[in-house]
Amino acid sequence: MTYPAATGDLSAAPGTDPQYERSAVIDLAAIRHNVRRLADAASPAKVMAVVKADAYGHGAVPVARAALEAGASWLGVAHISEALALRAAGIEAPLLAWLHTTESNFAAAVAAGVDIGCSGWELERIVAAARDQERPARIHLKVDTGLGRNGATLESWDQLVGEAMEYQDEGLLRVVGIFSHLSVADEPERPETDEQLAVFREVVAVAEDAGVDLEVRHLANTPATLSRPDTHFDLVRVGLGIYGLSPFEGQTSAELGLRPAMTLRTLVSQCKDVPDRQGVSYGLRYHTSGPSTLALIPLGYADGVPRVATGGPVRVAGRTYPVVGRIAMDQMVIDVGNIGPAGADLFGAEAVLFGNGNDGGPTADDWAVAAGTNNYEIVTRISPRVPRRFINESPAVGRSAAERSTAEQTAAPHPGAKAMP
Ligand SMILES: Cc1ncc(COP(=O)(O)O)c(C=O)c1O
């Protein structure tokens, strides 16, 4: 039997809005809660909410607003283009962008009052942009204390500080910050965090001796914010934690007082009874071991679900089933067992790949295990094809009436949905 029957006996389609077919539901109350939790941990240091990569897939503008409302005082992104998008949305908070190329638009950053991370090579270009805009640039010097990615080398540090100070004296820029990034803070037992911290203290001292008057020194990411108060300095840069996810293996979000903000859900789009030894999906890597019912889950790797994550959990009608067979571009399959006509009840039911886990349901951490990756990647890679649906938006100041009404419509329940989270 196939549900709905091929005769087309389905009386009415449950809805026509794509966000009810499949969505990443973003709980902005969870974001606000997490920011408050991290701000408590960081205090008296301030919080920079890291909203790069579309807020790790959660939606940069709504997340940035929620984070600021809950007490974050800075925003951080990788690319200047991401910063400009936040400014274009009317967000005026202090904002830092730290990863550039020779094609980065430093002039636009200066014009928009975006602080610029500077590892060294950018300095001349930033100065040229400041001249062009007739406005001093605000820069944060980035030092590589051991991660081996961007940031000035220790050998080049004195010279970089000296050159930056000369430009500052000329009124072309202001060195407002010094920062670095930790490499193993998610593994608190490792010694390298202490080593990076010691180097960071030294380079800050060198700069201060050279007369740099800093607004902010910043080093800590989420794991360091939660486990290493000695790394907090004036500002912590937190990403993963504001999305409610744990950076520590073996420690859950709940144990850290965090609430996962993203739920990835869709509707079961077909259920059918199949015989013993039915092969499933490309490559026929899975065969049923008896007559069974297969439920089709209309999400796939084009939606950002990792193709390698066969076995990843899907929650339907209060039970969790592993994905069987290969995950395809648009769809995947769960084998719900030999349930016969009960398959009709599953057709159209909500299918949750991951959420806050409160009801014992699957989490992004489970999918990270299935895919052999981390929870950062699971949420961040959910593709733009999946509509984001924002819930628990608070009536924030500064949004236009038109924006508010869109948000309210977005948060409204839909008559056709069986059980939206
Ligand atoms: C420079 C920098 N700071 C802070 C963060 C935030 O890290 P986390 O998400 O672990 O809090 C990132 C993220 O990768 C980063 O690149």
The ligand as an SDF file (V2000), in Angstrom:
LIG
                    3D

 16 16  0  0  0  0  0  0  0  0999 V2000
   38.1680   34.4860   15.1320 C   0  0  0  0  0  0  0  0  0  0  0  0
   37.0110   33.7720   15.7410 C   0  0  0  0  0  0  0  0  0  0  0  0
   36.5940   34.1390   16.9520 N   0  0  0  0  0  0  0  0  0  0  0  0
   35.5520   33.5210   17.5600 C   0  0  0  0  0  0  0  0  0  0  0  0
   34.9000   32.4730   16.9610 C   0  0  0  0  0  0  0  0  0  0  0  0
   33.7640   31.8010   17.6820 C   0  0  0  0  0  0  0  0  0  0  0  0
   34.1080   30.5030   18.0860 O   0  0  0  0  0  0  0  0  0  0  0  0
   33.0330   29.5990   18.8150 P   0  0  0  0  0  0  0  0  0  0  0  0
   31.9710   29.3170   17.8360 O   0  0  0  0  0  0  0  0  0  0  0  0
   33.7840   28.3800   19.2400 O   0  0  0  0  0  0  0  0  0  0  0  0
   32.5370   30.3890   19.9790 O   0  0  0  0  0  0  0  0  0  0  0  0
   35.3290   32.0460   15.6950 C   0  0  0  0  0  0  0  0  0  0  0  0
   34.6700   30.8950   15.0580 C   0  0  0  0  0  0  0  0  0  0  0  0
   35.2320   30.0680   14.4290 O   0  0  0  0  0  0  0  0  0  0  0  0
   36.4040   32.7120   15.0680 C   0  0  0  0  0  0  0  0  0  0  0  0
   36.8300   32.3540   13.8510 O   0  0  0  0  0  0  0  0  0  0  0  0
  1  2  1  0
  2  3  1  0
  2 15  2  0
  3  4  2  0
  4  5  1  0
  5  6  1  0
  5 12  2  0
  6  7  1  0
  7  8  1  0
  8  9  2  0
  8 10  1  0
  8 11  1  0
 12 13  1  0
 12 15  1  0
 13 14  2  0
 15 16  1  0
M  END
$$$$
